[in-house]
Amino acid sequence: MVMEPHLGRIAFNIVVLLVVLTLISLPFLRRDSPEFIVSILALMFSLVFLSLVIWDVRRQAKKEMLGNQEE
């Protein structure tokens, strides 16, 4: 997965927004409600996607650093 820098920033901002909104809603949900389970799943998927975005951006930055050192 190769991502342009501006797309990585947009993806990061969207995922952080989703995580924050999910965390805000969690205290107001009953633990035995279906909405709570959906919120937990949304939080888990968002955190997995956030980790993938961070991993990809760091990998690309490392490639660029190594490429600049060779020149």
Backbone torsions as a table, in degrees:
resi	resn	phi	psi	omega
1	MET	NA	111.3	177.6
2	VAL	-108.8	127.1	-173.7
3	MET	-124.3	135.9	173.7
4	GLU	-64.7	149.8	-177.4
5	PRO	-58.6	-39.5	-178.9
6	HIS	-71.4	-30.1	176.0
7	LEU	-70.4	-36.2	176.7
8	GLY	-63.6	-39.7	178.9
9	ARG	-67.8	-41.0	178.5
10	ILE	-64.4	-45.3	178.9
11	ALA	-61.2	-42.0	179.0
12	PHE	-61.2	-46.0	-179.3
13	ASN	-63.9	-40.6	179.5
14	ILE	-65.0	-43.7	-178.4
15	VAL	-67.4	-40.7	178.2
16	VAL	-62.9	-40.2	176.7
17	LEU	-60.5	-45.0	179.2
18	LEU	-62.5	-41.5	179.8
19	VAL	-64.4	-44.8	-179.3
20	VAL	-63.8	-45.7	-179.8
21	LEU	-64.1	-37.6	177.6
22	THR	-66.7	-42.5	179.6
23	LEU	-65.8	-33.0	177.8
24	ILE	-67.1	-38.5	-175.9
25	SER	-79.1	-24.2	-174.9
26	LEU	-57.4	-43.8	-178.0
27	PRO	-64.6	-18.7	-176.7
28	PHE	-95.0	1.5	-178.9
29	LEU	-104.0	143.9	174.7
30	ARG	-75.2	142.5	-176.7
31	ARG	-66.4	-23.1	-179.0
32	ASP	-96.9	11.0	-178.8
33	SER	-93.9	151.8	177.1
34	PRO	-63.2	-30.3	179.4
35	GLU	-63.6	-34.7	178.5
36	PHE	-64.0	-44.2	-179.6
37	ILE	-64.7	-42.0	178.5
38	VAL	-64.5	-39.1	178.7
39	SER	-65.6	-40.0	178.0
40	ILE	-64.7	-43.2	177.7
41	LEU	-62.9	-42.2	178.0
42	ALA	-62.8	-39.1	177.8
43	LEU	-64.7	-43.5	179.9
44	MET	-64.6	-46.1	179.2
45	PHE	-63.6	-38.3	179.2
46	SER	-65.5	-41.5	179.7
47	LEU	-67.6	-36.7	176.2
48	VAL	-65.2	-44.7	179.0
49	PHE	-64.8	-38.6	177.8
50	LEU	-62.3	-42.5	179.0
51	SER	-65.7	-36.5	176.5
52	LEU	-65.9	-40.9	178.3
53	VAL	-64.1	-46.2	179.2
54	ILE	-62.0	-43.6	179.5
55	TRP	-61.0	-43.7	-177.5
56	ASP	-68.3	-41.6	179.8
57	VAL	-65.3	-41.8	178.8
58	ARG	-66.6	-37.4	178.9
59	ARG	-65.0	-42.4	179.2
60	GLN	-67.3	-38.6	178.6
61	ALA	-64.6	-38.2	178.6
62	LYS	-66.4	-40.6	177.2
63	LYS	-61.4	-43.3	-179.3
64	GLU	-66.4	-37.6	177.5
65	MET	-64.0	-44.2	179.8
66	LEU	-67.4	-36.0	178.3
67	GLY	-67.4	-36.6	178.5
68	ASN	-71.9	-30.1	179.4
69	GLN	-71.8	-28.9	-179.0
70	GLU	-73.0	-25.2	-176.9
71	GLU	-76.6	NA	NA
